[in-house]
Amino acid sequence: ELQMAYMLLWTVLERYTTLRYELNQAPIERIYQLKDDPNFCKALKEVVERKRTVFRSDNPRTRVVLDPDKPKNAINYYYQIRSNIVHRGKAIYDDYNILFPSINELLKITRTTIMSAFSMSETK
């Protein structure tokens, strides 16, 4: 259920960036544009309390670090979790302890980013 919820949240984020940014880009390229969104960056710093690492399921030697001061790295971290869910190359240990804080953080960050965009559009 947690994996399903994470994938749904990721779909929301992809849909949001599709509506917000250029349509002629790959989904991950649109999501990378969030690294320049001040609301996303601010929410990331406010929500993420500590750096964490996740490893690729298809290449366990490759790690991705969540760093609230590096938005593109943070996007890569959350995307890697999504990829590990979808492309299960090898068993992942400790799924719950990876997914639970990540989904809670990403939900707060996504909600703040989207609501801030709505607020900005209402003032224009």
N, C-alpha and C positions, 0 to 999 in steps of 0.2 A: 504493500500500500504506500509506503514511503517513497519507493522508487517511482510509482505511478504519479504521486503528487509532485515529485521533483520534475518529472517529464512534462506534466501539465504546466507547471510554473515556467519551465524553459520555453514551452510553446507560447505562453503569454509574452515572454520577453522577446522572442523572435517576431511575434505578430506586432508588438509595439514598435520594434525597430523597423519593421517593414513599412508601417504607416508613417513613421517619423523621418526616416532617412531614404536615400535613393533606392529605387526598386531594382536597378540593374546590377546589384551586387549580390554576392553569395551571402547567405544568412550570417555566417560568422563575421564577415567583413562589416555588415551592418551593426552587429553587436559590438564589434571593436570600436565603433564610433562613440559608444557610451564612455569610453575612456576620456573623452573631451567634454563630456556633459558635466557641468559643475554640480548639478543636483545628485547625479550618480556618484561622483567622487566624494562629495560631502557625506552622503548616506553611507557609503562604503567605510569611510573613516569613523563614522559614529557607531556603526553596527558591529564591525569586525573588531573583536577584542584582542586577538593574538594571531600571529602567523601560524599557518599549518601547512602540511605537505600531503599531497596525494600522489599515488603512483599510477602510471598507465597500466591498464589491465592487459594490454597486448605486449607491453614491454616494461616489466616491473622494475627495470633499472632506471627508467626515465621518471623523474619526479617533477611535479608542478607545485609551486609555492604560492599560497594565498598571502598577499601582503597588502594591507589596506592603503599603504602609501604608493603602491604601484598598480593603478587601475587595470592596465592591460594584463598584468600577471594575475590579478584577481579574476578577471574575465576568463583567462585561460584555466584557472583552477576550477571555477564553477563549470566551465565547458568540459573539462576533463572528467568531472564527476558524471556529467550527462553522457559523455562518450563511454565511460566505463559501464554505465547502466545499459546502454543500447548495444554496445559491441563487447560482449562478455568474452574476451579472449582467454582469460584465466580467472580462477576464483579470486574474489576480493575478500580479504579478511576485514573484520571490523566495520562492515557496511553501515550498521546503525550509527556508530559513533562518528562516521564520516558524513552520512546523509542528514542526520537530525540537526546538527548545528548549521550545516550548509543550507538546508531548505529554509530554516528560520531566518538566517541572515539574508539570503537572496530574496525571500518574500518581502522583508522589510525594505530592502534596498530597491526592489522593483516597485513596490507600492509608492514609496517616496518619490522615485524618479518619475513615474507616470502621473501621480497627482500634482507634482510640481510643474510638469509640462501642461497639464490642464489649467492650472492656476495662471501660468504665463500666457496662455492663449486667451484666457478670459479678460486679462488686463489690456490686451492689444486692441 
